[in-house]
């Protein structure tokens, strides 16, 4: 292990937990202890593999799938879930405080290269590999996607004959709702105006975005494409022919120090994931109220991965 990574371990309490407290609650995890040798040929590790997640139920499910798959392979892990947004967890990954994180190719690429012109899945992945800072790497991307999308109610779509984002250009009084950071994202209000000529006001609706849309407080909602509430509420996802949103496939982001140790196990997991699977797992969380641990165990077992 290099010196930076070891120093980062000592700072977990001060940085990662501090960021979690500020953004979404205290991170959780077990004490670091020596890991058992990997059965996948990755060798042994003096420390547990620290797996993080965003403060987002779908991302936590993916992180738990990674964790259980590695544990099944004899690799000890520590969970540091609900860290927050990229501004909090990317520094932790770069410093070696966190080793493995489920990410999304398009949004991660735009974080590092805001003016990227890549839009298709393979293009985005290739450019992302080149854009990552030293010390970080991505493993193989999954076919599963969970990307930003703009949605309206079916009634609003019918009233204004909306099928694409460009159709919004002729509609007055538009209010876009989403997480607070959406206001500054390249695909936020400025992107809508630049790419489609659509002018919107912005409302920071956060976790209540869908509720605000259904209540008529906003008329465009930024919702992740794998969110089961799109189907449950008969929302219309507006098509994006000009590529305002980049393809965002699920991809494991790793500290380069541990990439070889975890790659075989995690790449097999990624190869099994599909877009439909991600929606189904999200339904189990939001509708059936199952825990991330139970959802992960059932999916890994069903697919012969544990």
C-alpha angles and dihedrals in degrees: 000000000000124000095250092056094049092048089049090056090058090053098053093104094049100044114020097037090041091053091047092052091050096048112025116347137289117321117237134217147130125263114278112259133165113287125230117250113276117253090209097070094260093121127230131306131212090215138037119264106253112219120194136191140192120253088263125105096225092051091048090055090055091048091051090050089054091048097050093044091054093045089052088055091054097259116133116228138189120209119223099173131170095032095151134235131345093273087065106036104036092066088050090054093046091051093048095246089120123034108188133026134170107238140172118240102220099045092043091051091050089052090061099029109029093177097049116145095201113114109156122083100250093041092051093048093049093049091045091056089056095043099054116106120247111284096034130090140170124229122213114314122238129234086235114103134192108174138157116275136174116236137185132185116269089243092054091047092051094045093054100029093242124175103136136036089249090063089068091070092085097049122096128211098030118172119190118205129198146111114327093251091058089079090070099036119111089241093048128092094312092050092050090053096044097044103033106014091242119149118205140168114230128230121187098224097158115179092359096061097116092044090051090051093050090047092053094243089123130015101207122049129196103220129165110251094237093054107121091212089077090069096033092057097036092241120174116232107211115229118247107209094164095054101245086156117052120225105270112198120179107261132174111239112203143181103252091232091070101031095104092046096056104025100093094051098041095043089056089052092049092049089059098051123100134180090249091051092055093053090048092052090049090053090053088054102042102031105026093035094223120162121254090243094054093045092051094047093050094048095046091048094047090052095046094246095124 
